[in-house]
């Protein structure tokens, strides 16, 4: 059931956010980020906004996952936390 909710919210975010709709590679990374954060203590909508924001900040040629990349980019992580409304 969680995966269905993630899929529905993710697709909604993709439609509403034209930057996130850049391509299949973006979809793959954001989906992986959503899966990596299934235990987050925030709503799926917040996680979707966060993952989409982080993906948009990453270079198109980046090979690391969002959750790996965020560890070496604290400024971007903080900005996306704020944009998504994720308080840690």
N, C-alpha and C positions, 0 to 999 in steps of 0.2 A: 504494500500500500504506500509506503514511503516513496518508493521509486516512481510510482504513478504520480504522486503529488509533485515530486521533483521535476518530472518530465513536463507536466502541465504548466507549472510555474516557469520553468526554463523556457519553454516554447513561447509563453506569453511575454517574457522578458525579451526574447529574441525579436519578436514582432514589434514591441514598443521601443526597443533600443536599436536604431539602425547601425550604430557602430558595432554592436555585438553580432550583427547579421552579416559579417564580412566574409565568412566562408566556413567550409567543413572543418578546417583545422581549428578555428576559434571555437566551434561547437564542441569539438573533441576535448579541448583543454578546459572549457567551462564545465562540461559534463563531468570530467575527472575531478575537478575542484569540488563540485557538488557532492560527488561520491566520497571524497576525502573528508568532507565536513558533515557527514550524516549524523554525527553525535553532537553537533554544535547545540548550544543551549539558547539558540535564537531561531526565529522563524525561517522557513525555507526562502521566503521572499528576501530577507536580509542577506542570506548566504548567496542567493542568486545575484543580487546587486553587487555584493562584494566580489564574487568570482568574475563577473562581467567587467567590473571596474579594473581589477587586477589584470585581466586578459588584455584590456585596452591599453594598459600602461606598458605591457611587455612588447619587445621588439618582435616583428613578424618572423624573424629567423631564430627565435629562442627555442631551445630544445628541452629545457627543464620544465617540469610541471609548475603550475601556479603555486602550489603549496611548497615546493622546493625553492622557487624563485623568490617568494616573499621573504624568506629568511635572510637573504642578502640585500633586500631593498626595504628597510624599515620605514623610510619616508613615504614610499608608495603604499605600503601596507597601512600606515596610519591614515593617509588620505582616503583610501578606499574604505577603511573602517568607518570613518566619519561620513563619507558619502552614503554608505549603505545603512548607517545607523547602528552599527555593531559596536556595542560597548563591552570591553573585556575587563 
